[in-house]
Amino acid sequence: MGKNTRTPWTAAALATRVAGVQRVLRRLVLANKRVVKTLRLSLLLTKTLVQIQIQQTQSPLSESGTTRTRPAAAAATRNPHPTLFTPHVGSRPSFNLNIKRKSLVSVQHLTRLYISSLDLTPWINGLSILARLPFPSPTHAMASYAYSSSTSSSDISTPRSISPSSGRSSQSSISSSKRMSISSSRRISAANPMSAIDLATIEEAMRMANLDTLKGYAQNNYGEVQQYAATENISQNQALGYQVLNEPLWNKGLSFTPEQRVSKNLTGLIPHVMEDGKVQCERALKMIRTRQTGIDKYLYLSTVKDKTADLFYRLLIDHAKELMPLVYTPTIGDVCLQYSTIYTRPEALYISIKQRKSIRTILKNWRYKNPEICVVTDGSRILGLGDLGFNGVGIPIGKLALYTAAAGIHPEKTLPIVLDCGTANESNLKDPLYLGLRQKRVSVAEQQEFMDEFMHAVTDIYPEMVVQFEDFESEKAFNYLDRYRNGYKCFNDDIQGTGAVVLGGYIGAVNLSGVPIEEQRLVFMGAGSAGVGVAKQLVEYYTKRGLSEQAAKDKFWLVDTKGLVTKDRGDKLAEHKKYFARTDNNGHQFRTLEEVIEYVKPSALVGLTATFGVFTESVVRALKASVDAGGLGRRPILFPLSNPLSKAECTFEQAVTWTDGTVIFASGSPFSQFSVKSGDHAITYYPNQGNNVYVFPGIGLGAILAKASRVTDNMIYQSAAALAGSLDADEIHKGLIYPRIERVREASIIVAREVMKAARRDGVSTLPESQWLEWEEWGDPALTKYIKQRIYDPVL
């Protein structure tokens, strides 16, 4: 094409561009509360920008390159604001504003005229940026624009088509009017101030603004909910028809007898077939196994629990190895990440700090009377996933399912709670489906006040209930435990439960390692609440074997992200780390795990970092070398305990391979057994899972049945010792340090029994003296029978 030939805008293209501008501005108007003022500015900007575009696109050049003239009346008709914009016959359009003319028309000058009067500075600045963005080119991506540097600075060129070759050429000719060829993006931006509007970006910004529903409101005023009637609960004996089927604890599925179907008005409401529990379990297992992902399996199991609780718990008890990983770790981590998305029905009590004056009312609204065990979280440190806020409620829900499956606490005696104080998780705050309080976490001091109010209310409404703290951020976890442990029936599973389960495994590991107790040295990678809690439990193991507290503490070296925890490291140590901070490093700082292992020569390495792969091959081989140096027949102890599997410090296969099969291994989440070919046969290695499910259900059950006024350190320690003593002959023969997960119920009964006895010795059991005298006469068989008679065993 000739250089003066132009490709005109079509009416449809122009209409599309004009409509696009108007849509954007209308959305901005609707997003702003000051509609009248915003509308005035928006209309001016819209009409001005559209008029510029009309002037440019409706002034085609003649074949000789001259500009066609238009009647002034027509121009005036198209320009409803002649004081702002006046087209000149036979010339380029120009602005008639009392501002200094520049080479390019900038809509920003226009908006500045109104800033002081409209008091919309932040909004106008954003709109000004929007206005300066260019329109997309109406022709091809290669279309170029020219601008004039003539004396008339208001002259604005019209679009011209240009060939790809001329667009790429660096030798573009310069006309007598000194038009210059510049980059495509600059030319588009200069000639068309609205051409590169990113509608998606604008809409996203507006969406985020709309999510902030609390902006501008006072954040420290809280009202109290006034309910006008109490919820009337119908008894199981009175329930009929759908009242029976809609209550999961009463619904037996297809196991109702003919007599029950008649007496409960169930005829025709369920299929005309009668099945026993075994057949119903087979059907459910088939459905579970056809699901492809852990989340899908979890959702199906949740549906079963919501419809027929007996079926759900029968499945979980009889198929613990297959289903417990779906109900808790590792699947529960994915569930928490997506909880607001997959939410379908209430499963817990949701207590927002906005309703802090109504905690007692909320507690009374729980569907079952007199719960005996509560798991509460604020979602501030969920597994190794960080602050998930409200979404962390999946943890109490899953945890209490294990209290029932592993220890037999009746499901109607369990209560999951999430305390919503906001979240620091930006992804949650930006998620339109997020169900939690859409604000940053309140201050630590205010969270403390909220927690105080919660604990007072819980004791007031449910005085017999044991409270288990779960997945609070490390500093708060230690603070809350220290603050409440002596005045309330409570314990922290992250600190005390994890410590107990690791201690239970460590007792067995020491016996298998061949390393004498006096030569044991432990390195902990991870110095958070779990790491310090575990280390303190192991200190107690050594003090009970005759070592002083200082001598026991000297066996531990804790490592965090900055290296070995020492008193003189130069940073401010968190309070909970100070207990294990070393003072014998002679001023030398060890920054890496490899350096610490080389310095300490440990016999055991424990990981609680929530960092996948931190136990590298060089780290594990260095551990093995330090153990081998002590003599023949010694085995390294390696506990990568972080959950879920995606956060494990190393895998079981890696541990076996890098230690030539000598490792004593325990992980937080389950790994499969591993076989290695040796000649004409294979050696099978069995992993251990140091899962808290081996202790916390038994601790809770023992505290409930003993009617303990508080949970003592000795009760926690005895849970670990009981776990270590619960292995059967086959498990010992295979070199295991934990019972098989299929035997978790048996282990929990043993743990509960020893916890009850410890409560008696510590003077915190409030059971009648006559009851204890009977058990003290007849021993463990009588106490074990008492426990078994009081646990839930679902029958369909």
Disulfide bonds with the S-S distance in Angstrom:
none
